[in-house]
Amino acid sequence: MTIPATRDDASAPFFDGLTRGRLMLRSCIHCGHVSRPDTISCSSCHSDELTWIASSGQGAVVSTIVDPTGPMVLALVELSEGPWIASRILRAETARDAPAGTPVRLEVLDTGHGEPIPAFVRTQ
């Protein structure tokens, strides 16, 4: 089961990016630190002046679990830009299919309900 993602004014740039096949992140105008999309202030310098930037969509698996209600493989992915994001690993059936360190790339998932969501696929 996937909970439909819904947009509001704060999340519109994130969902607009996914519609164009890009994962958008937040970057601090003052220090350049890159954060997750849902960040409202910089964890490095505490500024609330953030801008949206496009991620490369590349990363590596940090940890995985299998959601027994899915079943689907869920993971923490460390993006090339630094932030970690919780997401789904597509075309994987068990956590062993995407162990820690597995390189992944973004694949935007259209759930058919609400907004598109980020997911990842193995690159090797």
Secondary structure, DSSP 4 states (H G I P E B T S, - for coil): --PPB---TTTHHHHHHHHTT--EEEEETTT--EE-TT-SS-TTT----EEEEE--SEEEEEEEEEETTTTEEEEEEEETTS-EEEEEETT--SGGGS-TT-EEEEEEE--SSBB-EEEEEE--
